[in-house]
Amino acid sequence: MSASTATTTVLTARAFLLDMDGTIVNSDAVVERCWRRWAERHGLDPEAALKVVHGRQGYATMAVLLPDRPMEQNLADNKVMLAEETADIDGVVPVAGAPAFMAALAGLPHALVTSADAALARARMTAAQLPMPAVRVTAECVGASKPDPEGFLKGAAELGFEAADCIVFEDSEAGIAAGRAAGMRVVGVGPRAAEHGPTAYVPDLTHVTVTARPDGTLRLEITG
C-alpha cells in the first residue's frame, strides 16, 4: 500500500490478551490435518468441518458438528485430538511479525488466552520459537469454550485489569465474539478475522507497533 493511501489507527490499553492459534502461531496445517481425519472418520464433509473448528475447544467443535452425540463422547474424542495435535508440530510457524511483537511485549502486561490445553500450547509456542507469557489461560482453566468470554475475563483478572483496559488479539469468529462479549476491544488478525467485526483488523502482526508510555499505558499503532 502506498504512503498516500496508508492509514494509521492508534489504540491505548493497559494489557493485551493474546489468542494463540492463527493469531501469533500459524498452526493451520496441523489443525486441518487432524480435523480432516476426524471428519472423515465420522462421515462428515471435511471442508464444512474446517469452517467451524477455529477458535473453539475441540469438544465444542464436535458438539456443533455432531449435535446429537453425547457430550461424554465429545470430551473423550477431544482428549485423543489434543494428543494428536500435540504430537504433530510439522508446519507450525510464527505468524508474520509475531517474534517482534512478542519481543516488544516482554515485561509488559499480557496473557495468553487459548483454547489449547497447556501441553499443546507449550508444544506450539516452542515449535514457533515464541516466548511463553507468564500468565496463561488454557483449556484446563475454564469451564466454557470460546465464544464464551470466560477465558478473556480470567486473563484480565489475573493481570489485574478491568475488561475495558484490555485489548484482545484474535483470528477466529468464536474468539472475536468472546472478546466482544467480555467487553473488550478486539484486533482481528489474519484472513478469518476481517468479516467478524473486530475493532481493528490487520493481515498479520507486521502491521502493529507497541510502545510503553511512562504512565504505564500501552500504545498500539496499527498501520494498513
Secondary structure, 3 states (H helix, E strand, C coil): CCCCCCCEEEEEECEEEECCECCCEECHHHHHHHHHHHHHHCCCCHHHHHCCCCCCCHHHHHHHHCCCCCHHHHHHHHHHHHHHHHHCCCCCEECCCHHHHHHHHCCCCEEEECCCCHHHHHHHHHHCCCCCCCEEECHHHCCCCCCCCHHHHHHHHHHCCCHHHEEEEECCHHHHHHHHHCCCEEEEECCCCHHHCCCEEECCHHHEEEEECCCCCEEEEEEC
